[in-house]
Structure formats: structure tokens, C-alpha cells
Amino acid sequence: MKNLDVLISGSSVAGPALAYWLHRHGFNPTIVERAPALRDGGYAVDFRGEAHLSVLRAMGVLDAVEAARTGTGSMSYVNSAGKVQAKMPADLFAGDVEILRGDLARILYDATEPYTEYLFGDSVTSLTEDADGVAVTFEQGAPRRFDLVIGADGLHSNTRRLAFGPEERFVKHLGVHCAIFTTANHLGLDHTGHAYRTAGKLVAMYSARHNTEAKAVFYFASPALDLDRREVTRQQAVLAEQFAGTGWESDRLLRDMRYAPDFYFDSVAQVRMDSWSRGRVALVGDAAYCPSSLSGMGSGLALVGAYVLAGELAAAGGDHRVAFGRYEDALREYAEGCRKMGDGVAWLMVPGSRFMAGLLNRYYKVMPYLPGKNMAAKIARKTAENIVLRDYGARGALPTGQSPDRLGH
Ligand SMILES: Cc1cc2nc3c(=O)[nH]c(=O)nc-3n(C[C@H](O)[C@H](O)[C@H](O)COP(=O)(O)OP(=O)(O)OC[C@H]3O[C@@H](n4cnc5c(N)ncnc54)[C@H](O)[C@@H]3O)c2cc1C
């Protein structure tokens, strides 16, 4: 085996999942994460189908993920007075198991921390590749050398910018912005969510942490905004301008937003790249193939991507020139399918006119009685399962009762 020392940038889903599998195959992972500490909480993400579940099971974390599941049931569309107009089934939103992203990141961190060097509060500033490895400089820490560098640093990947070029070349804005934050569950929602939609806007609330709190969610149609991701005050001003007087709970939520501990605001976007690697640098998860937050596929895809990338590196004896190409061959079609799940959803989420919004609301009302009522959930499951995972023969102890043999069968 060669190229054993691997630097991973980003500690959310793809990063620690990759560290887990690299370690099982005999590599030495180091993770650098820009945040000063692991970020807890956040919005809900989901896993669906056997490909996702079998990787979680083989990692020995499925029980922990299930124990932390949100347990959210159906979501309802309401009118401006808060009266329920239509109910959407749980499996459309929550898959087989839904969990807050931060809780998932914590579980993956706990599973990898004993054998992974974690560098919090730092970021890579330059990557210089030569025949034997990559010289890496950091914002805070001293320069170091690694055999390989993997970017698992999300939609706005720093690694991608350093190794492949500016973000505008790869990130496609889908015409919608999104904001999410934690707030009080003042509606007393019980493992459920309510959403109110009007032309070009959607505001929703769903209960979290067994109803002790709620997540406020805003989506609005808009061209790409030139906002710095760290300028929270400006982002909040934009949101307030968009939603003031929109109706339902929007004004109250806008007031509460000022006190939110975890305000998140971003463009809904996809990442499209012709190649996911360059020399000794490769990308995994949202950094390489973000299907958009609206696809409901990002976490599962990041998890599967990490499994395949580590497996192909091991299968090639650590030879990145072979492994990175095989990683793409094995994953490209799957990632494309996940991306398609994000196409067109923005339009459904926030239709441009009041007429279309009304039409959609009426459609959702009758949907439970239509023959194709489960179609969207079925398509999502089929997409999530559209990969045969190779058993890469990972070594190392598995938790009792867990078997990686299911992978590839
Ligand atoms: C609002 C919303 C709702 C979503 N809903 C779902 C859903 O229902 N189902 C689903 O499957 N997916 C969902 N997703 C998508 C899912 O969160 C992502 O696809 C998934 O988290 C991808 O994981 P990742 O590890 O590749 O990237 P990320 O989770 O984005 O993590 C990137 C990490 O890199 C770190 N980082 C960033 N820059 C640097 C740097 N310079 N140096 C070091 N570290 C850095 C970040 O702090 C972060 O920890 C949703 C996403 C959003 C935004």
C-alpha cells in the first residue's frame, strides 16, 4: 500500500465517513475543519434504501443514527390562517431514517475520533503537488506534507477552489434561496411540520428534538444574490425584506430569527464537474456532486461516495492514478441520478405565481386519493438504491452483529 497519509478537509458527513473507511483499509486520515468545534443541530437530513442503510450498518453506526432519529411524521400545507389544507406522507420527506445533520456529524465524529487526527478551527490555504505528495499550508497550523488531499468541504468547497478553480465554474444556482434556524415550538407541533406557500415563497416550521424546539424554514425564488456567507446581519435583512407581511407565522419567525443560535442562509445549488480529481487531490460529497438540498439525497450520496472512494483507493493499493478514475466510474451514474432528484424541485417548492401556488395546493389536497400518490417517494427510493456497492474487503474489527458482507449483494 502507498499514499497512506491522507488529509481530508471538512468534518460533516463525507469527511468523517471517508476517514472511517480509510482507516478500515489501513490509511492514516487527518481531518481539518474550519469550524472551531463540531457544529451540532442544524436541519434534518435523511437516508433511504438499502445502499445508504447498508453502509451505515457496516460502519456500526446505524443503531446510533436510529436512536437519534427525528421521528417526524407527515407534513401539512396550511392556509394563511394556519388551517391544514393537505398532508404529505412522511416517507417523501424523511426516507427510512431522518436525523439532524449535526447529530449525524457527531455520531460519525465519535466513531472516528479514536484514530483520526482532528484539526478544528483551521483551513487549508495552499496545495502544492510534487511527485511524492502534496505540500499543504494552513491558516493557523504549521505547513505539512500529505500523500493525498480530499475535499469534503461542501457546496462552497475550499479544496475545489484551490485545486480546480473558482466556484462559479462548478456551482449552479437553482433560482431559490433558503434559510433555516432553530426556534421555539410555539405552535406545539408534535413530530410534524406545517408549511405555508404563496407566489415565489414558502415558510415552514417543523418540530425537532421530540418537540422541545422547532426549525423555521424559508425558501424564496430569486436570482443568485451577491452576499458574503459570513454576513449574517445582511442575510437576515434580505430575508426580512422578502417575507415581511407574507402571512401565517412569517412575521413572528422573522422576529425570532434575531435570537437564533444557528442561522443558516444559502443559495439552493448543485455542483457539476467533469472530473472529481486533479493529481493527488480529489473531492467527495457536496464538494464534488452536490445534488442540492432540495433533492433529499445529499447525505446518502456523500456517505456512499466516501465508501466508494476509500474502497477504490484500497483496491488500487493506494495508487490514486488508478483509484480516482475508478471512483468516478463507480459513482458517476449514481450521482447523476441523485442530481436529477434536485432538478425542477425548486419550481415545485416555490412556484412563481399565486395561481400556480394555488393549483399545487389543490393538487396536494387530492393527491392522497390518486393512484400515483406514492410515486415521488418510490422514485426517490429507486434513485437512492441505484448502485451495487462492491465489497472492498475492509479489514479491522466490526461491532458485534454488523457485517459488511451485505455490501454488494
Ligand atoms: C437546508 C438543507 C436541507 C437538507 N436536507 C437534506 C435532506 O433532507 N436529505 C439529505 O440527504 N440531504 C439534505 N441536505 C444536504 C446535506 O446536508 C448535504 O448533502 C450533506 O451534508 C453533504 O455532506 P458533506 O459532508 O459533503 O458537506 P457539508 O455537510 O456541507 O459539510 C462540509 C463541511 O466542511 C466544512 N468546511 C467548509 N469550508 C471549510 C474549509 N475551508 N476548511 C475546512 N472545513 C471546511 C464545513 O464547516 C462543514 O463541516 C440538506 C442541506 C441543506 C442545506
The ligand as a Gaussian input file, in Angstrom:
#p B3LYP/6-31G(d) Opt

LIG

0 1
 C      -31.301000      23.199000       4.183000
 C      -30.764000      21.855000       3.810000
 C      -31.593000      20.753000       3.881000
 C      -31.103000      19.499000       3.525000
 N      -31.914000      18.411000       3.562000
 C      -31.434000      17.194000       3.214000
 C      -32.237000      16.015000       3.281000
 O      -33.405000      16.055000       3.634000
 N      -31.672000      14.833000       2.935000
 C      -30.368000      14.733000       2.557000
 O      -29.906000      13.627000       2.270000
 N      -29.589000      15.807000       2.478000
 C      -30.086000      17.033000       2.798000
 N      -29.293000      18.140000       2.720000
 C      -27.955000      18.006000       2.142000
 C      -26.936000      17.542000       3.108000
 O      -26.854000      18.369000       4.246000
 C      -25.593000      17.556000       2.399000
 O      -25.716000      16.981000       1.132000
 C      -24.592000      16.757000       3.185000
 O      -24.439000      17.342000       4.460000
 C      -23.267000      16.736000       2.428000
 O      -22.258000      16.449000       3.304000
 P      -20.768000      16.949000       3.056000
 O      -20.007000      16.390000       4.194000
 O      -20.355000      16.647000       1.667000
 O      -20.834000      18.548000       3.117000
 P      -21.327000      19.520000       4.278000
 O      -22.343000      18.875000       5.143000
 O      -21.683000      20.813000       3.635000
 O      -20.028000      19.735000       5.172000
 C      -18.917000      20.463000       4.759000
 C      -18.006000      20.649000       5.959000
 O      -16.819000      21.301000       5.531000
 C      -16.531000      22.350000       6.431000
 N      -15.767000      23.351000       5.723000
 C      -16.196000      24.310000       4.893000
 N      -15.176000      25.052000       4.456000
 C      -14.059000      24.555000       5.024000
 C      -12.696000      24.899000       4.961000
 N      -12.252000      25.957000       4.264000
 N      -11.806000      24.168000       5.652000
 C      -12.215000      23.127000       6.429000
 N      -13.504000      22.766000       6.538000
 C      -14.420000      23.466000       5.828000
 C      -17.886000      22.832000       6.907000
 O      -17.789000      23.554000       8.128000
 C      -18.619000      21.516000       7.055000
 O      -18.387000      20.930000       8.318000
 C      -29.759000      19.382000       3.083000
 C      -28.926000      20.510000       3.042000
 C      -29.423000      21.738000       3.402000
 C      -28.515000      22.924000       3.314000

